[in-house]
Amino acid sequence: MEGYLIPLWAAIWWLVAIPFLALGIHQLRRLLAVDREAFPLLGVVGGFVFILSALRLPSVTGSSSHPTGTGLSAIAFGPWITVVISAVVLLFQALFLAHGGLSTMGANIVSMGVVGPIVGWGIYRTLRDTRVNPYATVFLACVFADLFTYVTTSLQLALAPPVSGTALVNPPNIILSSFIVFLGIFGITQVPLAILEGIILALVFKYIVQLRPEILIRLKIFSEKKIIAARGS
């Protein structure tokens, strides 16, 4: 949330996020220069990232949590373009929904827009050319993209002391114990939400397969043979 990180750590996470943003903008411009018809799919996945990550769901641990939606974007456009989508979503949410913040946006981009999508994309790339069903591949990629977003958030919270503290960096023993506590709050809470998100986005992917399979084939998300088989099923 806004104001949680001391200025030093807010700046550090912005410095980490900026190179990924620059790479994502470069790849997005290249994609749209050669394939303007990717716009509809870009709009669909961007819309789902915005809607899902804006939901605030209460948890049994006393906190609240959010889906992310970035797994489907990583599958469709890769992790770097997903960084740009996540940054736009986080900016609008910070400005209009009081969700997240501008100073902490760099940290939120790293967790939601960089680490989560990279993990989801890695799972997708590992399973894409195997005999695993495409819908199962999408499900697993989306689940782990969501979960690792919150693993990263737990680490970010553990690394930096709150604004009320006097230290610039927590000592190692505090970092480890804090990470375990935050992981227990965010990680355990996120497991059922991540599974639910995986199911929802697998169904969204099925809808795209049924409606516009040619976009998925042109973007080489799966082979034409797999898309046709998935459409038939």
Summary of the structure (lengths in Angstrom):
residues: 233
radius of gyration: 18.0
end to end distance: 43.3
largest distance: 61.0
contacts: 799
relative contact order: 0.15
helix: 77%
strand: 3%
